[in-house]
Amino acid sequence: MAKIQKITPFLWFDGNAEEAVSFYTSVFGNSKIGQVMRNGDNGPGPKGSVLVMDFELEGQHLHALNGGPMYKFTPAISFMVLCDDQKEVDRLWSLLTADGGKEVQCGWLEDKFGLSWQIVPNVFMEMIGDKDQAKVGRVMAAMMEMVKFDIKKLQAAYDGR
């Protein structure tokens, strides 16, 4: 039996959880929709409509709830996605900002559902973990000027060019 994830993000949507889950599972590989719980005769929503869905994105288990209009996403909670290369950064950025998503700053964006994402190249994390604080400072300064991460510009800053 597979081990159950002890702590699972539970995302609150206003009636569009099924649309959001379908979108997210189309964006990320190694993703799937799991159990779908629908409202019954006594559910808070219309009978047969989605109440809760569980799903996986890149092996990360999540839940989505159609909870109503009372709560909205804020940037105080975001998902950070580590990317192998610029092609992956560009692909995810394009998909997640499409159809009403918004570019923010420093690798952050907000998707069309209002959920915040950080699309971060792995190499950035390596660079800011360097023991040479001059390199780290240059990389951080370059990052502060970016909306979407640009690996070539990060590398130039890291190298002092």
ZIWOQUI-V833707 format. One line per field, one symbol per residue. burial: I if it has 9 or more other C-alpha atoms within 8 Angstrom, else O. A space follows every 10 residues. Layout:
burial->???
//
This chain:
burial->OOOOOOOOOO OIIIOOIIOI IIOIIOIIOO IOIOOIOIIO OOOOOOIOOI IIIIIIIOOO IIIIIIIIOO OOIOOOOIOO OOIIIIOIIO OIIOOIIIOO IIIIIIIIII IIOIIIIIII IIOIIOIIOI OOOOIIOIII OIIOOIIIIO IOOIIIIIOO O
//
